[in-house]
């Protein structure tokens, strides 16, 4: 089941929310989600997301994340493989590795680890720009 986040309107570009893990919930294992998913609880294991994964301010996640877009406002320890953007918000703390074509760290966000910048999965083929040599007269 999917639903729209209240107040999100009906814009064509908005993603559908498929669920969340609330504060006080602890989960261990592999979590596979579609759509936008939010975690505010404790998760230990692998999280696989087709769309956007949001780790709220109260989230404590340890393991591996595979996703398209990952937004972190809580604590994360592990390896992130993102096809799109990884964003560490002002209260976010990331320890480990990030593999992504785009990493954004907002002021106050903390990143302690390694970053591997990859080519975007949406990127088209490279463009060659011809350069003419100027002849000296």
N, C-alpha and C positions, 0 to 999 in steps of 0.2 A: 504494500500500500504506500502511496506517495501523497504528500500534501504540500501546499504552498505555505511558507512561513507567513504569519500574520503581518499585514502591512506591506507585503512585498509587491502588491499590485498584480497586474496581469501582463507585465511586459514579456515580450517573446523571448528575451535573452535570459530570463531568470530560470534557475534550476529548481527541480523539485526536491524537497526534503524527503528522505526515506526513513529517517529515524535518528535516535540519539541514545547515548548511555549517560544517565544522569549522575550527579554527585552522590557518593555513597554506594555506588555499584562497582563491584570488582569482577573482572573477567579475565580468564586465562585461556589462551588458545589462538585459533585463527578466526578472524572476522572478515567476511567478504561482504561489501556493500555496493549498491548502485545509487546513483543520485547523490545529493548532498547529505553528509552524515556528520553529527557533532558528538564529541566525547567530552564529558565533564567528570568522568569517574576514573577508576584505575584499570588499566589494561596492560597485560603482559603477554606478548606474543606477536603475531603478524596481523597487520591490517591491510587489506587490499580494497582499494576504492576506485571506481570507474570515473567519478566526477570530483567533487570537492570534499575534502576531509578537514574538519575544524576541530582542533584541540582547544577547548575552553580554558579559562584561567584556572579552574580547579582540576584540570586533567593531569594525570601522571601516567605516562605511557612509556613502556619499555619493550623494545623489539624491533621489528622491521616494518616500514610503511612502503607500500607500492601504490602510487596514485597519480592523478592528473594534476590537481592543485591541492596544496597542503598549507593550512593556516594554523600557526601555533601561538597560542596565548598562555599556555600552561608549561608543564615540564615534559621533555621528551629525551630519551636516551636510546640511541640505536642508529640504524641506517635508514635513510629515506631515498627512495628511487621515485622521482617525479618526472612525468612527461612535460609538465607545464611549470608553474610557478610554486616556489616555496617561500612563504612569508612568515617571518618571526616578528610577532607584535611586541609592543613595549614591555609586557610582563612575561614574555615567552623566554624559555631557557632550553636550548638544544645542545646536547652533548653527543658527539658521534660523527657520522658522515652524512653529507648531503650530495646526491647525484641529481643535478637538475640544470636545465638551460637558463633558469632565472632564479636568483636568490635575493630576497629583499629582507633587510634587517632594519626594522623601525628603531628610532632612538629609544634606548632603554632595553631593547632586546639583546639577549646574550647567545652567542654561538661559540662553542668550544669544541673544535674538531677539524675535520677536513672537508673541503668543498671540491667537488668535481663538476666543472661546467661542461654540459653536454650540448650537442646541437639540438635545437627544438625539433620535436617529432612532427610539427606542422610546417617546418621550414621547407621551402621549395629548393630546387637545385641552385647551386651557386651561380652568381652572375659575374661574368668577365667584363671588365671595363677596359677598353683599349686606350692605350696612352701613346700619343704621338711624340716622337722626339723632335725637338725644335732644332732646325738646322741653323748653324751659325754662318752668317754672311760676312 
